[in-house]
Amino acid sequence: MIRVQYFARYREALGLDGEQLNWSESLACLDDLRRLLLERGGVWEVLGEQNLMCARNQELCSLDEPLADGDEVAFFPTVTGG
């Protein structure tokens, strides 16, 4: 099982704080998970943004980060401030 969390603008667009998905060997990295979510279409296309940030087990990482059963993944937009 993989726990996926959505933050900030993504949470608002998707109407979800998070969800749990079954892990499979086809989800070798975070980008595989992101692509699976993008296949849902519609509002899920927000996860296709180039500036998407992600974390695995509460550590920032890139989309090529390996995934394993039991991982927690977070997707969030870049943060800017002034």
N, C-alpha and C positions, 0 to 999 in steps of 0.2 A: 504494500500500500504506500502511496506517495501522498503526502499532505501538501496541497498547493494553496498559497495565500496571495490575495490581490490587494494592493495598497493604493491609496490616493485616488487619482483620476481613473485608474483601471477598475478599482472597486466600484466607483460610481457608475462607470460605463457598463460594467457587467452585472451590477446589482447583486454581487456576491462578495463576501469577505474571504471565502475560501471554500475548498472542497477536497474530498479524498478520492483518489483515482487508483485503480488497480495497477500495479507495476507489472511490466512485462519486459522481456529481453529486447524488444523493439525500441524501448525507451532507454537507449544507451547514454544519452546526454540531455542536457536541458533543452537544447534546440529541438530534439526529437519530441519532447513534451510540448514545447511551444507550438510546433507544427501540428501536432495532434489537436491542440486547442483551437488553432486557426482554422482547421477543417470544419469546425462548427459553423463558420461563416457569420454573417451579420455583425453584431457588436463585438464579436471575438476578434475581428480584424484589428482592433486596437493593439493587440499583442504583437502585431507585425511591425510596429514602429522600430526604426533603426536605433533610436536612443533608449530603448527598453533596458532597464537594469534588472539584475537578478541576483538571488542569493541561494545558496544550498546550505542547509543546516546552520543558518544565521551568519554565514560568511559570504561577503560579496564574491562573485565569480563571473565568468564569461559563459556564453551559451554552449561552449564546447566542454563544459564541466561534466564529468561522468555522473550518472544517476545510479542509485541502488535502492532496492526495496527498503522502505522505512525512512527514506529521506524526507525532509521538509524543504519545499521550494517556495520562494517568494518572487513575485514579479511586481515592479514598481517603476514609474517614470523617473527620469532624471529630476533632480531637485535644484532649483535656482533660487537665489535670494538676493536681496539688495540692502 
